[in-house]
């Protein structure tokens, strides 16, 4: 390199070269300054390099060493070249760039590329010859850690020693077109003619015939063909002897009815088949086999069942196997397989008896082919029965473990003709209680007509209904507690506006013995009918009337909210306050009884136009709620019936009750 540069550079001289100087002979030069020193750059050279020398300014044509030159003491050609190599970076970089351009993309060994010994891996993504390991065209890697026929690069099998070379700069590790893989494990063994036709060697060829030697190598056989076109022969993957025409002549060429029959007749008889045995079956498209068990379950049995279903001779069917002293019957309300019915089953079927397993509130209970129903699984409310016909009688029994309510005219039943008419009140049926319904088209209802002593029945008294408990003989108890729910609005007005001066009774036509009306808000009197058409009154100042809830259905509310029903009692039982809403429609004379059992107490929510009255001191206005603590007991009575603006009077409270107006 330095010799090459020396041919193009002359170090500093004190005078310019002339044609008389050895420097000038055969040279074409030009001057260039470098760090204050003048150099001469050789443009062309026609002389001999061996004759080239440096000439000093004082020597004329005399050859001398550069150390004699003025101002360059101790300098040599080598010094000048080193200075140029260290400082003339532009010239050197240009030279390097040109040299690099000649080898770019040819070959740059980047060492080993470790692949996945048990599977696939992508092409390299780092380790290239570029900046920070960037991959460049010509970067080549040698495969290492490969397992034969297992390791792959981008799903291409590779072995150790194979090379992977980038075809472009910044190649993708998943694009095959950016890379090339060269296999380095190609093996080749040249044919050794000495191994032909010898033991342990390989088959020879003679005139395109494959040669076969016998074991003793005493003669040669040939495998040839008479093909007129290219053929392919595939041998089975097993050891064996190839059959020839003589062998095939003993085989059955075509299966016919005759030779198949001959074959079948030649087999040994099996007198006792088993389920696992197979019989041949001729399918419409292909021959198949058929097991005896499938012959029964999939073919013979379905045929037999179909035939049995069409048998009209009941005696024939009854001859089939049955339990002792039973009869085949179906006592369900739908199609079902017959059972071995007992005498009890038969009697229930003849009586039209059925068990109802519904729970909760039951709606539209089916009465088809039914004369008696036993409720066995937790039915709590009977709302309606479907399928009523004029005169039909239905006997029902509560076989649950709790009371069951027979609801009067329950509006949850939208088909009015399915509803139950009890006489005006919901009837509570005790455990084991029996009640009787009869359907009448005159009112299109199931009418309650009787029951045993475990029920609570409606008894007509006055203009409305009241509930009294009956004894085991069905006779009303001598001790009755009547509720003040009997005066109509007109009767109330007649009683409160009558002239009571000097009399104990006033005549009000239509009043019946036992009717009662208490007027807290206006007159402060208790009005009662002790004989028909006559009313008496007594003052109620400082008198609290307590109405027992024993005659009303009791409901425990364990949630935090609910809605009251009329003539019903409620026990509020929650650690948080239970908010109960008054009925949307208030019916005159109806009663609501509420007890706060839980620690959260209770609250009665009124509508915007509803009002609760009867508190001590300030009275709630319309829309105001009241709340009360645990252990409180309050009895409300609707004293002004209205669809939206009902007034509910507090007729009794217990000492633990403290009412807060909200």
C-alpha positions as CSV (number, residue, x, y, z in Angstrom):
1,X,0.0,0.0,0.0
2,X,2.8,2.4,1.0
3,X,4.8,1.6,-2.2
4,X,1.7,2.3,-4.3
5,X,1.2,5.7,-2.5
6,X,5.0,6.4,-2.8
7,X,4.6,6.3,-6.6
8,X,2.1,9.1,-6.4
9,X,3.7,11.4,-3.8
10,X,6.9,13.5,-3.5
11,X,7.8,14.9,-0.1
12,X,8.7,18.5,0.6
13,X,11.3,20.3,-1.5
14,X,12.7,23.8,-1.1
15,X,12.6,24.4,-4.8
16,X,10.2,23.3,-7.5
17,X,11.4,20.3,-9.6
18,X,12.8,21.0,-13.0
19,X,13.4,19.0,-16.0
20,X,17.1,18.8,-15.1
21,X,16.3,17.1,-11.8
22,X,16.2,13.4,-11.5
23,X,12.8,14.1,-9.9
24,X,11.5,15.6,-13.0
25,X,12.7,12.9,-15.4
26,X,9.8,10.8,-16.6
27,X,7.4,12.4,-14.1
28,X,4.3,14.6,-14.5
29,X,3.8,16.3,-11.1
30,X,1.7,18.9,-9.3
31,X,2.1,20.6,-6.0
32,X,-0.1,20.4,-2.9
33,X,0.3,22.0,0.6
34,X,-0.2,20.0,3.7
35,X,0.1,21.5,7.2
36,X,2.4,24.3,5.8
37,X,4.6,21.8,4.0
38,X,4.6,21.6,0.2
39,X,4.3,18.1,-1.4
40,X,4.4,17.0,-5.0
41,X,1.8,14.6,-6.3
42,X,2.8,12.3,-9.1
43,X,0.4,12.5,-12.0
44,X,2.1,10.1,-14.4
45,X,5.3,8.1,-14.3
46,X,7.2,6.8,-17.3
47,X,10.5,5.9,-15.8
48,X,11.7,3.0,-13.8
49,X,10.6,2.8,-10.2
50,X,14.0,1.3,-9.4
51,X,15.8,4.4,-10.7
52,X,13.5,6.8,-8.7
53,X,15.2,8.9,-6.0
54,X,14.7,12.1,-4.2
55,X,16.7,15.1,-5.1
56,X,17.7,18.0,-2.8
57,X,17.6,21.6,-3.7
58,X,21.3,22.1,-3.2
59,X,22.4,19.0,-5.1
60,X,21.2,19.9,-8.6
61,X,21.2,16.6,-10.3
62,X,22.9,14.8,-7.5
63,X,20.8,12.1,-5.9
64,X,20.6,12.4,-2.1
65,X,18.4,11.3,0.8
66,X,15.4,13.4,1.9
67,X,17.2,14.0,5.2
68,X,19.4,16.5,3.3
69,X,16.4,18.5,2.2
70,X,16.2,22.0,3.6
71,X,13.5,22.2,6.4
72,X,12.8,18.5,6.5
73,X,15.4,17.3,8.9
74,X,15.2,13.6,9.7
75,X,12.2,13.0,7.5
76,X,11.9,9.9,5.3
77,X,9.5,8.7,2.6
78,X,8.0,6.4,5.1
79,X,7.4,9.3,7.5
80,X,5.6,11.2,4.7
81,X,3.5,8.2,3.8
82,X,2.5,7.6,7.5
83,X,1.5,11.2,7.8
84,X,-0.7,10.9,4.7
85,X,-2.3,7.7,6.0
86,X,-3.1,9.3,9.3
87,X,-4.5,12.6,8.1
88,X,-5.7,12.4,4.5
89,X,-9.0,10.8,5.6
90,X,-10.9,11.9,2.6
91,X,-8.6,10.1,0.2
92,X,-8.5,7.0,2.4
93,X,-12.3,6.9,2.9
94,X,-12.9,7.2,-0.8
95,X,-10.5,4.4,-1.4
96,X,-12.2,2.2,1.3
97,X,-15.7,3.0,0.0
98,X,-14.7,1.9,-3.5
99,X,-13.1,-1.3,-2.2
100,X,-16.1,-2.1,-0.1
101,X,-18.5,-1.6,-3.0
102,X,-16.8,-4.4,-4.8
103,X,-17.6,-7.0,-2.2
104,X,-21.0,-5.9,-0.8
105,X,-23.5,-8.7,-0.8
106,X,-21.0,-11.4,-1.7
107,X,-20.1,-13.2,1.6
108,X,-19.9,-12.1,5.2
109,X,-19.6,-15.1,7.6
110,X,-21.6,-14.4,10.8
111,X,-20.9,-17.7,12.5
112,X,-23.2,-20.4,13.9
113,X,-27.1,-20.1,13.9
114,X,-28.4,-22.3,16.7
115,X,-31.7,-23.8,15.6
116,X,-34.5,-25.7,17.5
117,X,-33.4,-29.3,18.0
118,X,-37.0,-30.4,18.4
119,X,-39.0,-28.2,16.0
120,X,-39.2,-25.0,14.0
121,X,-37.5,-21.6,14.2
122,X,-37.6,-18.5,12.0
123,X,-34.7,-17.1,10.0
124,X,-32.1,-15.0,11.9
125,X,-33.2,-11.5,13.1
126,X,-30.0,-10.2,14.7
127,X,-26.2,-10.8,14.5
128,X,-25.7,-9.3,11.1
129,X,-22.7,-7.2,9.8
130,X,-24.6,-3.9,9.9
131,X,-24.8,-1.3,12.6
132,X,-25.9,-2.8,16.0
133,X,-26.1,-6.3,14.4
134,X,-28.4,-5.3,11.5
135,X,-28.7,-7.9,8.8
136,X,-27.3,-7.0,5.4
137,X,-27.2,-8.7,2.1
138,X,-24.5,-11.4,2.0
139,X,-24.6,-12.1,5.8
140,X,-24.3,-15.9,6.1
141,X,-24.9,-18.2,9.0
142,X,-24.0,-21.9,9.6
143,X,-26.7,-24.1,11.1
144,X,-25.9,-25.7,14.5
145,X,-27.8,-27.8,17.1
146,X,-30.1,-29.4,14.4
147,X,-31.8,-32.8,14.6
148,X,-32.0,-34.7,11.3
149,X,-35.5,-34.6,9.8
150,X,-36.8,-32.7,12.9
151,X,-35.3,-29.2,12.9
152,X,-36.7,-26.7,10.5
153,X,-36.2,-23.0,9.6
154,X,-39.5,-21.5,8.5
155,X,-40.8,-25.1,8.0
156,X,-37.8,-26.0,5.8
157,X,-35.8,-29.0,7.0
158,X,-32.1,-28.2,7.8
159,X,-29.1,-30.2,9.1
160,X,-25.9,-29.1,10.9
161,X,-23.5,-27.5,8.5
162,X,-26.2,-26.1,6.2
163,X,-25.8,-22.3,5.5
164,X,-28.4,-19.6,5.6
165,X,-27.7,-16.4,3.6
166,X,-29.5,-13.1,3.4
167,X,-30.4,-12.0,-0.2
168,X,-31.3,-8.4,0.7
169,X,-30.7,-5.9,3.4
170,X,-33.0,-6.0,6.5
171,X,-34.6,-9.4,5.4
172,X,-37.8,-10.6,7.1
173,X,-37.2,-13.6,9.5
174,X,-40.4,-15.3,8.0
175,X,-40.1,-14.5,4.3
176,X,-38.4,-17.3,2.3
177,X,-37.8,-15.0,-0.7
178,X,-35.4,-12.9,1.5
179,X,-33.1,-15.9,2.2
180,X,-31.5,-18.9,0.6
181,X,-30.5,-22.2,2.3
182,X,-27.6,-24.3,1.0
183,X,-27.4,-27.9,2.0
184,X,-23.8,-28.9,2.8
185,X,-24.4,-32.6,3.7
186,X,-24.8,-33.9,0.2
187,X,-23.1,-37.3,0.0
188,X,-22.0,-39.2,-3.1
189,X,-20.4,-42.5,-3.5
190,X,-19.3,-43.4,-7.0
191,X,-20.3,-46.7,-8.5
192,X,-17.8,-49.4,-7.9
193,X,-18.3,-51.9,-10.8
194,X,-16.6,-54.6,-8.7
195,X,-19.6,-54.6,-6.4
196,X,-22.0,-55.5,-9.2
197,X,-23.5,-59.0,-9.2
198,X,-21.6,-60.1,-6.1
199,X,-22.7,-61.1,-2.6
200,X,-23.3,-58.0,-0.6
201,X,-23.1,-55.8,-3.7
202,X,-26.0,-54.4,-5.8
203,X,-28.0,-55.5,-8.8
204,X,-26.5,-55.2,-12.2
205,X,-28.1,-54.4,-15.5
206,X,-27.7,-56.2,-18.7
207,X,-29.4,-54.7,-21.8
208,X,-31.8,-52.8,-19.5
209,X,-32.7,-56.0,-17.7
210,X,-32.3,-56.2,-13.9
211,X,-30.0,-59.1,-13.0
212,X,-30.7,-61.5,-10.1
213,X,-28.0,-63.9,-8.9
214,X,-28.8,-67.0,-7.1
215,X,-27.5,-67.5,-3.6
216,X,-24.5,-69.6,-4.8
217,X,-23.8,-67.1,-7.5
218,X,-23.8,-69.8,-10.1
219,X,-26.3,-68.3,-12.5
220,X,-28.1,-65.1,-13.4
221,X,-31.8,-64.5,-13.8
222,X,-33.4,-61.4,-15.4
223,X,-36.4,-59.2,-14.6
224,X,-37.8,-57.6,-17.8
225,X,-41.0,-56.4,-19.2
226,X,-42.8,-55.9,-22.5
227,X,-44.3,-52.5,-21.8
228,X,-45.2,-50.2,-24.7
229,X,-45.5,-47.2,-22.4
230,X,-44.3,-46.0,-19.0
231,X,-45.6,-48.2,-16.1
232,X,-45.4,-48.0,-12.3
233,X,-45.3,-51.2,-10.2
234,X,-46.0,-51.0,-6.4
235,X,-45.2,-53.9,-4.1
236,X,-47.0,-54.5,-0.8
237,X,-45.2,-53.3,2.4
238,X,-44.6,-56.8,3.7
239,X,-42.5,-60.0,3.2
240,X,-43.9,-62.6,0.9
241,X,-43.7,-64.6,-2.4
242,X,-44.9,-63.0,-5.6
243,X,-47.7,-65.1,-7.2
244,X,-47.6,-66.0,-10.9
245,X,-50.2,-67.2,-13.4
246,X,-50.1,-70.7,-12.1
247,X,-50.8,-69.6,-8.6
248,X,-53.7,-67.3,-9.6
249,X,-55.3,-70.0,-11.6
250,X,-56.3,-71.7,-8.4
251,X,-58.1,-68.6,-7.1
252,X,-61.7,-67.7,-7.6
253,X,-61.8,-65.0,-10.3
254,X,-65.4,-63.9,-10.0
255,X,-67.9,-64.4,-7.1
256,X,-71.2,-65.8,-8.5
257,X,-74.3,-67.0,-6.8
258,X,-73.4,-70.6,-7.6
259,X,-69.8,-70.5,-6.3
260,X,-70.9,-68.4,-3.2
261,X,-73.6,-71.0,-2.4
262,X,-71.0,-73.7,-2.8
263,X,-68.8,-71.9,-0.3
264,X,-71.6,-71.3,2.2
265,X,-72.7,-74.9,2.0
266,X,-69.2,-76.1,2.7
267,X,-69.0,-74.3,6.1
268,X,-69.8,-76.0,9.4
269,X,-73.2,-75.4,11.0
270,X,-73.6,-73.5,14.3
271,X,-76.7,-74.7,16.0
272,X,-76.8,-72.1,18.9
273,X,-76.0,-68.6,17.8
274,X,-75.0,-65.9,20.3
275,X,-75.4,-62.1,20.3
276,X,-71.9,-61.5,19.1
277,X,-72.2,-63.7,16.0
278,X,-72.3,-62.0,12.7
279,X,-74.5,-62.8,9.7
280,X,-73.9,-61.5,6.1
281,X,-76.3,-58.8,4.9
282,X,-76.8,-57.8,1.3
283,X,-77.3,-54.0,1.2
284,X,-78.9,-52.2,-1.7
285,X,-75.5,-50.7,-2.5
286,X,-72.8,-52.7,-0.7
287,X,-72.4,-55.9,1.2
288,X,-72.3,-55.5,5.0
289,X,-72.5,-57.7,8.1
290,X,-75.1,-57.6,10.8
291,X,-74.9,-58.8,14.4
292,X,-77.7,-60.8,15.9
293,X,-78.2,-58.3,18.7
294,X,-78.7,-55.5,16.1
295,X,-81.1,-57.8,14.3
296,X,-83.2,-57.8,17.4
297,X,-82.9,-54.3,18.8
298,X,-82.8,-52.4,15.5
299,X,-85.2,-54.5,13.4
300,X,-87.2,-57.3,15.0
301,X,-88.1,-55.5,18.3
302,X,-89.4,-52.3,16.6
303,X,-91.5,-54.4,14.3
304,X,-92.9,-56.4,17.2
305,X,-93.7,-53.1,19.2
306,X,-95.5,-51.7,16.2
307,X,-97.6,-54.8,15.9
308,X,-98.4,-54.8,19.6
309,X,-99.6,-51.2,19.5
310,X,-102.2,-52.2,16.9
311,X,-103.6,-55.1,18.8
312,X,-107.2,-54.4,19.6
313,X,-107.9,-57.6,21.6
314,X,-107.4,-56.4,25.2
315,X,-107.5,-60.0,26.4
316,X,-104.6,-60.8,24.3
317,X,-102.6,-58.0,25.8
318,X,-103.7,-58.9,29.3
319,X,-102.1,-62.3,28.9
320,X,-98.7,-60.6,28.9
321,X,-96.6,-60.8,32.1
322,X,-98.0,-58.7,35.0
323,X,-97.6,-58.4,38.8
324,X,-100.0,-60.6,40.9
325,X,-103.4,-59.2,41.6
326,X,-103.0,-56.1,39.4
327,X,-104.5,-54.5,36.4
328,X,-102.9,-52.5,33.6
329,X,-104.0,-48.9,33.9
330,X,-103.0,-45.3,33.4
331,X,-104.2,-42.8,36.0
332,X,-102.2,-39.8,34.7
333,X,-103.8,-36.8,33.0
334,X,-101.8,-37.5,29.8
335,X,-100.8,-40.4,27.5
336,X,-98.4,-42.7,29.3
337,X,-97.3,-46.4,29.5
338,X,-99.7,-48.5,31.6
339,X,-98.7,-49.5,35.1
340,X,-99.5,-52.6,37.2
341,X,-102.3,-50.9,39.1
342,X,-103.4,-51.9,42.6
343,X,-106.9,-52.0,43.9
344,X,-106.3,-48.6,45.4
345,X,-105.1,-47.2,42.0
346,X,-108.2,-48.7,40.4
347,X,-110.6,-47.1,43.0
348,X,-108.9,-43.7,42.6
349,X,-109.2,-44.0,38.9
350,X,-112.9,-44.9,39.1
351,X,-113.4,-42.0,41.5
352,X,-111.5,-39.6,39.4
353,X,-108.9,-39.0,42.1
354,X,-105.6,-37.4,41.4
355,X,-102.6,-36.0,43.4
356,X,-101.5,-32.4,42.6
357,X,-97.8,-31.9,43.3
358,X,-97.7,-28.2,42.6
359,X,-96.4,-25.7,45.2
360,X,-96.9,-22.1,46.0
361,X,-99.8,-20.2,44.3
362,X,-101.7,-22.5,41.8
363,X,-103.6,-21.1,38.9
364,X,-106.1,-22.9,36.5
365,X,-105.8,-26.3,38.1
366,X,-106.9,-29.0,35.6
367,X,-110.1,-30.9,36.5
368,X,-110.4,-33.0,33.3
369,X,-111.6,-36.5,34.2
370,X,-111.1,-35.5,37.9
371,X,-113.6,-35.7,40.8
372,X,-111.2,-35.4,43.7
373,X,-107.8,-33.7,44.1
374,X,-105.3,-34.2,46.9
375,X,-102.7,-31.4,47.3
376,X,-99.5,-33.0,48.5
377,X,-96.5,-30.8,47.7
378,X,-96.7,-27.4,49.3
379,X,-99.6,-25.6,47.6
380,X,-100.2,-22.5,49.6
381,X,-102.8,-20.6,47.6
382,X,-105.5,-22.0,45.3
383,X,-106.5,-19.3,42.8
384,X,-108.7,-21.1,40.2
385,X,-109.7,-24.4,38.6
386,X,-110.0,-24.9,34.8
387,X,-112.5,-27.1,32.9
388,X,-115.7,-26.4,34.9
389,X,-119.0,-27.9,33.6
390,X,-122.4,-27.2,35.1
391,X,-123.1,-29.3,38.2
392,X,-119.6,-30.8,38.4
393,X,-118.5,-31.5,42.0
394,X,-114.9,-31.4,43.1
395,X,-113.7,-32.7,46.4
396,X,-110.3,-31.3,47.6
397,X,-108.0,-32.2,50.5
398,X,-105.1,-30.2,52.0
399,X,-102.4,-33.0,52.5
400,X,-99.6,-30.4,52.9
401,X,-97.9,-29.6,56.2
402,X,-99.2,-26.0,56.4
403,X,-102.4,-24.0,55.9
404,X,-103.7,-23.5,52.4
405,X,-105.8,-20.5,51.2
406,X,-108.7,-20.9,48.9
407,X,-109.0,-17.4,47.4
408,X,-112.3,-15.7,46.6
409,X,-112.5,-14.1,43.1
410,X,-108.7,-14.0,42.7
411,X,-107.9,-11.4,40.0
412,X,-104.7,-13.2,39.2
413,X,-106.9,-15.5,37.2
414,X,-107.8,-13.6,34.0
415,X,-110.3,-16.2,32.8
416,X,-113.2,-15.1,35.0
417,X,-115.1,-18.4,34.6
418,X,-112.2,-20.3,36.3
419,X,-112.4,-18.3,39.5
420,X,-113.6,-19.6,42.9
421,X,-116.6,-18.0,44.8
422,X,-116.4,-18.6,48.5
423,X,-119.1,-16.0,49.6
424,X,-116.8,-13.0,49.9
425,X,-113.7,-14.0,51.9
426,X,-110.6,-16.1,51.3
427,X,-111.0,-19.4,53.1
428,X,-108.1,-21.0,55.1
429,X,-108.0,-24.8,54.9
430,X,-106.2,-26.5,57.8
431,X,-103.8,-29.5,57.6
432,X,-106.0,-32.4,56.5
433,X,-108.9,-30.2,55.8
434,X,-111.4,-31.1,53.1
435,X,-113.6,-28.7,51.1
436,X,-116.1,-29.2,48.3
437,X,-116.6,-27.1,45.2
438,X,-119.5,-27.2,42.7
439,X,-119.4,-25.5,39.3
440,X,-122.5,-23.5,38.4
441,X,-123.2,-21.9,35.0
442,X,-125.6,-19.4,36.7
443,X,-122.6,-17.5,38.0
444,X,-119.9,-19.2,36.0
445,X,-117.8,-20.0,39.1
446,X,-116.6,-22.8,41.2
447,X,-118.7,-22.3,44.3
448,X,-117.6,-23.4,47.8
449,X,-120.5,-25.6,49.2
450,X,-119.0,-27.4,52.2
451,X,-116.1,-28.8,54.1
452,X,-115.0,-30.5,57.4
453,X,-114.3,-28.8,60.7
454,X,-110.6,-28.0,59.9
455,X,-111.6,-25.1,57.7
456,X,-112.5,-21.4,58.3
457,X,-115.8,-20.6,56.4
458,X,-117.7,-17.6,55.4
459,X,-120.9,-16.9,57.4
460,X,-123.4,-14.4,56.2
461,X,-124.2,-11.7,58.7
462,X,-125.5,-8.2,57.9
463,X,-124.6,-6.6,54.6
464,X,-121.1,-8.1,54.4
465,X,-119.3,-11.3,55.3
466,X,-117.3,-12.2,58.4
467,X,-115.2,-15.2,59.3
468,X,-115.9,-17.5,62.2
469,X,-114.4,-20.9,63.1
470,X,-116.6,-23.9,62.9
471,X,-116.4,-26.9,65.2
472,X,-115.9,-30.5,64.1
473,X,-119.6,-30.9,63.5
474,X,-119.7,-27.9,61.2
475,X,-121.6,-25.7,63.7
476,X,-120.4,-22.2,64.3
477,X,-118.8,-21.5,67.7
478,X,-121.0,-19.9,70.3
479,X,-118.3,-17.3,71.0
480,X,-117.9,-15.0,68.0
481,X,-115.8,-11.9,67.7
482,X,-117.4,-9.6,65.1
483,X,-115.4,-6.9,63.4
484,X,-116.6,-3.4,62.7
485,X,-116.9,-3.9,59.0
486,X,-120.6,-4.2,58.5
487,X,-122.1,-0.6,58.3
488,X,-122.4,0.6,54.7
489,X,-121.6,4.2,53.9
490,X,-125.3,5.2,54.0
491,X,-125.8,3.4,57.3
492,X,-122.8,5.2,58.8
493,X,-124.3,8.6,57.8
494,X,-127.7,7.6,59.2
495,X,-126.1,6.7,62.5
496,X,-123.9,9.7,62.9
497,X,-126.5,12.3,61.8
498,X,-129.4,10.8,63.7
499,X,-131.0,12.7,66.7
500,X,-129.9,11.0,69.8
501,X,-131.3,13.4,72.4
502,X,-133.3,11.5,74.9
503,X,-133.2,8.1,73.1
504,X,-131.0,5.0,73.4
505,X,-131.7,3.6,69.9
506,X,-132.6,5.0,66.5
507,X,-134.3,3.2,63.7
508,X,-132.1,2.4,60.6
509,X,-133.9,0.1,58.3
510,X,-131.7,-2.8,57.0
511,X,-129.4,-3.1,59.9
512,X,-128.9,-6.7,61.2
513,X,-128.0,-7.9,64.6
514,X,-124.3,-7.9,65.2
515,X,-123.3,-5.1,62.9
516,X,-120.8,-2.5,64.3
517,X,-119.3,0.9,63.3
518,X,-116.8,2.9,65.3
519,X,-116.4,6.6,64.5
520,X,-113.2,7.9,66.1
521,X,-112.7,10.9,63.9
522,X,-116.0,12.7,64.0
523,X,-118.4,11.7,66.8
524,X,-116.3,9.5,69.1
525,X,-119.1,6.9,69.4
526,X,-119.4,3.2,68.9
527,X,-122.6,2.3,66.9
528,X,-124.0,-1.3,67.2
529,X,-127.0,-3.2,66.1
530,X,-128.4,-5.4,68.9
531,X,-131.7,-6.1,67.2
532,X,-132.6,-5.8,63.5
533,X,-133.2,-2.3,62.1
534,X,-132.2,-0.6,65.4
535,X,-128.9,1.1,66.3
536,X,-127.5,2.0,69.7
537,X,-124.4,4.0,70.5
538,X,-121.8,4.3,73.3
539,X,-118.9,6.8,73.8
540,X,-115.4,5.5,73.0
541,X,-113.4,8.3,74.7
542,X,-110.2,6.8,76.3
543,X,-111.3,3.4,74.9
544,X,-109.0,1.4,72.6
545,X,-110.5,-1.4,70.6
546,X,-108.3,-4.3,69.9
547,X,-109.3,-6.5,67.0
548,X,-107.9,-10.0,67.1
549,X,-106.0,-11.3,64.0
550,X,-106.9,-14.9,64.6
551,X,-109.6,-14.8,61.9
552,X,-107.3,-13.4,59.2
553,X,-104.6,-15.1,57.2
554,X,-101.2,-14.3,58.6
555,X,-98.2,-13.6,56.3
556,X,-94.6,-13.3,57.5
557,X,-92.5,-10.8,55.4
558,X,-88.8,-11.6,55.6
559,X,-87.7,-9.2,52.9
560,X,-87.5,-5.4,53.1
561,X,-90.6,-4.5,51.2
562,X,-94.1,-5.7,50.3
563,X,-97.7,-4.7,49.7
564,X,-100.6,-5.1,52.1
565,X,-103.7,-7.1,51.3
566,X,-107.1,-6.3,52.8
567,X,-108.4,-8.4,55.7
568,X,-104.9,-9.9,56.2
569,X,-102.4,-9.9,59.0
570,X,-98.6,-9.4,58.5
571,X,-95.5,-10.1,60.6
572,X,-92.5,-7.9,59.5
573,X,-89.3,-9.8,60.2
574,X,-86.1,-8.3,59.0
575,X,-83.0,-6.7,60.6
576,X,-83.6,-3.7,58.3
577,X,-86.8,-1.6,58.1
578,X,-89.5,-3.3,56.2
579,X,-91.5,-0.9,53.9
580,X,-95.1,-2.1,53.3
581,X,-97.4,-0.3,50.8
582,X,-101.1,0.2,51.3
583,X,-103.5,-1.4,48.8
584,X,-104.0,0.7,45.7
585,X,-107.8,0.6,46.2
586,X,-109.2,0.9,49.7
587,X,-112.4,-1.0,50.5
588,X,-114.6,0.4,53.2
589,X,-114.5,-1.7,56.4
590,X,-111.5,-3.8,55.4
591,X,-108.8,-4.4,58.1
592,X,-105.0,-4.7,58.0
593,X,-103.1,-6.0,61.0
594,X,-99.3,-5.5,61.2
595,X,-96.7,-6.6,63.8
596,X,-93.0,-5.6,63.8
597,X,-91.0,-8.7,64.8
598,X,-87.6,-7.9,63.3
599,X,-85.1,-5.4,64.6
600,X,-85.6,-3.0,61.7
601,X,-89.2,-2.3,62.6
602,X,-91.6,-1.2,59.8
603,X,-92.9,1.6,57.7
604,X,-96.3,2.0,56.0
605,X,-96.1,3.7,52.6
606,X,-99.1,5.7,51.4
607,X,-100.1,7.0,48.0
608,X,-100.1,10.7,47.3
609,X,-103.9,10.9,48.1
610,X,-104.1,8.2,50.7
611,X,-104.1,9.0,54.4
612,X,-103.5,7.3,57.8
613,X,-105.4,8.9,60.8
614,X,-105.7,8.2,64.5
615,X,-102.3,9.0,65.8
616,X,-101.8,10.8,69.1
617,X,-101.4,14.5,68.6
618,X,-100.6,15.7,65.1
619,X,-102.3,13.7,62.4
620,X,-100.5,12.6,59.2
621,X,-101.7,14.4,56.1
622,X,-102.4,12.7,52.7
623,X,-99.3,11.1,51.3
624,X,-97.4,11.0,54.6
625,X,-96.0,7.7,55.7
626,X,-95.6,6.4,59.3
627,X,-92.9,4.3,60.8
628,X,-92.7,2.2,64.0
629,X,-90.0,0.2,66.0
630,X,-89.6,-3.4,66.7
631,X,-92.3,-5.1,68.7
632,X,-95.0,-2.6,67.5
633,X,-98.5,-3.8,66.7
634,X,-101.0,-1.7,64.7
635,X,-104.5,-2.5,63.4
636,X,-105.8,-0.3,60.5
637,X,-109.4,-0.1,59.2
638,X,-110.5,1.6,56.0
639,X,-113.0,4.2,57.1
640,X,-113.3,5.9,53.8
641,X,-113.3,3.5,50.8
642,X,-111.9,5.0,47.6
643,X,-110.0,3.8,44.5
644,X,-107.2,6.2,45.2
645,X,-108.0,8.4,48.2
646,X,-108.8,5.9,50.9
647,X,-108.5,6.9,54.6
648,X,-107.2,4.2,57.0
649,X,-107.9,4.7,60.7
650,X,-105.6,3.3,63.4
651,X,-108.0,1.4,65.6
652,X,-105.5,-0.2,68.0
653,X,-101.9,-0.2,68.9
654,X,-99.8,-1.9,71.6
655,X,-97.8,-0.1,74.3
656,X,-94.5,-0.7,72.5
657,X,-95.7,1.2,69.5
658,X,-94.2,4.7,68.9
659,X,-95.5,6.2,65.6
660,X,-93.3,8.6,63.7
661,X,-94.9,10.6,60.9
662,X,-92.7,10.8,57.8
